[in-house]
């Protein structure tokens, strides 16, 4: 539990939102399309919303935490299958 306290809440929020988007897209699309959707939305959020529009602070770690659920899903379903 101490490890979760060390991760900034912003990064946990990115992980949570990435997980929700992946889950919802997997209900409709296949794995490849769903992962693409998560990656695309994470890039758009960081590049367009944070950097171009100046609505936030663009960070590479925000992008990484947003797409991390995709890696966990791929490891669980594709690699360990």
KEKE-3310 file (N, C-alpha, C; in steps of 0.2 Angstrom, whole numbers, plus 5000, padded with zeros to 4 digits):
npx = (5004:5010:5017:5007:5005:5016:5015:5010:4994:4989:4995:4989:4976:4977:4980:4969:4959:4963:4962:4948:4943:4949:4943:4929:4930:4934:4922:4916:4925:4939:4954:4966:4961:4955:4966:4973:4964:4965:4978:4979:4969:4976:4988:4982:4977:4988:4996:4988:4977:4985:4998:4996:4984:4986:4980:4984:4998:5010:5016:5027:5026:5013:5007:5012:5007:4994:4993:4997:4988:4985:4996:4997:4985:4988:4999:4992:4982:4987:5001:5002:4993)
npy = (4994:5006:5009:5013:5026:5033:5035:5048:5056:5061:5053:5041:5044:5045:5032:5025:5031:5027:5014:5013:5018:5008:4996:4999:5001:4988:4981:4984:4984:4975:4969:4975:4987:4993:4995:5004:5015:5019:5023:5033:5043:5046:5052:5063:5070:5073:5080:5089:5094:5098:5103:5110:5118:5123:5119:5112:5103:5096:5080:5066:5055:5055:5051:5038:5032:5032:5023:5012:5002:4995:4988:4979:4972:4967:4958:4950:4944:4940:4937:4928:4918)
npz = (5000:5003:4991:4982:4988:4985:4971:4961:4962:4950:4941:4944:4941:4927:4924:4928:4920:4907:4909:4910:4897:4889:4893:4890:4876:4872:4874:4862:4851:4844:4851:4845:4839:4850:4859:4850:4851:4864:4865:4855:4860:4872:4866:4860:4871:4878:4868:4860:4869:4882:4877:4864:4866:4878:4890:4901:4908:4898:4899:4898:4906:4910:4898:4897:4909:4905:4894:4900:4905:4893:4890:4901:4899:4886:4889:4898:4890:4877:4878:4889:4886)
capx = (5000:5015:5019:5002:5005:5021:5013:5006:4987:4988:4997:4984:4970:4978:4980:4961:4955:4965:4958:4940:4943:4951:4937:4923:4931:4934:4915:4913:4930:4944:4960:4970:4957:4954:4973:4974:4959:4968:4985:4977:4967:4982:4992:4978:4976:4995:4999:4983:4974:4990:5003:4994:4979:4989:4975:4988:5005:5011:5021:5028:5024:5005:5005:5014:5002:4987:4993:5000:4983:4985:5002:4994:4980:4991:5002:4988:4978:4991:5007:5001:4988)
capy = (5000:5011:5010:5018:5032:5036:5037:5055:5055:5063:5047:5036:5046:5043:5025:5024:5033:5023:5007:5013:5018:5001:4992:5001:5000:4981:4979:4985:4983:4970:4971:4980:4994:4996:4998:5010:5020:5022:5027:5039:5047:5048:5057:5069:5073:5077:5085:5094:5098:5100:5107:5115:5122:5125:5118:5108:5102:5090:5075:5059:5050:5055:5047:5031:5029:5031:5017:5006:4997:4992:4983:4974:4968:4963:4953:4945:4940:4938:4934:4923:4914)
capz = (5000:5003:4984:4979:4991:4982:4965:4961:4961:4943:4937:4945:4937:4920:4923:4929:4914:4902:4910:4908:4890:4886:4895:4886:4869:4871:4873:4856:4846:4845:4855:4841:4838:4857:4861:4846:4853:4870:4863:4851:4865:4876:4863:4859:4877:4879:4863:4859:4875:4886:4874:4859:4869:4885:4896:4906:4908:4894:4902:4895:4911:4909:4892:4899:4913:4902:4890:4904:4905:4887:4891:4906:4895:4881:4893:4901:4886:4871:4879:4893:4883)
cpx = (5004:5017:5014:5002:5011:5020:5008:4999:4985:4989:4992:4978:4971:4978:4972:4957:4957:4962:4951:4939:4944:4945:4931:4924:4932:4927:4913:4918:4934:4949:4964:4967:4956:4961:4974:4970:4963:4974:4983:4974:4972:4986:4988:4978:4983:4997:4994:4980:4980:4995:5000:4989:4981:4984:4978:4995:5007:5017:5021:5025:5016:5003:5007:5009:4995:4987:4995:4994:4983:4990:5000:4989:4983:4995:4998:4984:4982:4997:5006:4996:4991)
cpy = (5006:5014:5015:5025:5036:5038:5043:5053:5057:5057:5042:5037:5044:5036:5022:5025:5029:5016:5007:5014:5011:4996:4993:5000:4992:4978:4980:4983:4977:4973:4976:4987:4997:4999:5004:5016:5023:5026:5033:5044:5050:5053:5063:5073:5077:5082:5091:5098:5101:5105:5112:5120:5125:5124:5114:5107:5095:5086:5068:5054:5050:5050:5039:5028:5028:5025:5011:5000:4992:4986:4978:4970:4964:4957:4948:4941:4937:4934:4928:4917:4907)
cpz = (5000:4996:4981:4982:4988:4975:4965:4959:4953:4939:4938:4941:4930:4919:4924:4923:4908:4903:4908:4901:4887:4887:4891:4879:4868:4871:4866:4850:4848:4849:4851:4841:4845:4860:4857:4849:4860:4869:4859:4856:4870:4873:4862:4865:4879:4874:4861:4865:4880:4883:4869:4862:4875:4891:4902:4905:4904:4898:4899:4900:4911:4904:4894:4904:4910:4897:4894:4905:4899:4888:4896:4902:4890:4884:4895:4896:4880:4873:4884:4891:4881)
residu = (UNK:UNK:UNK:UNK:UNK:UNK:UNK:UNK:UNK:UNK:UNK:UNK:UNK:UNK:UNK:UNK:UNK:UNK:UNK:UNK:UNK:UNK:UNK:UNK:UNK:UNK:UNK:UNK:UNK:UNK:UNK:UNK:UNK:UNK:UNK:UNK:UNK:UNK:UNK:UNK:UNK:UNK:UNK:UNK:UNK:UNK:UNK:UNK:UNK:UNK:UNK:UNK:UNK:UNK:UNK:UNK:UNK:UNK:UNK:UNK:UNK:UNK:UNK:UNK:UNK:UNK:UNK:UNK:UNK:UNK:UNK:UNK:UNK:UNK:UNK:UNK:UNK:UNK:UNK:UNK:UNK)
# end
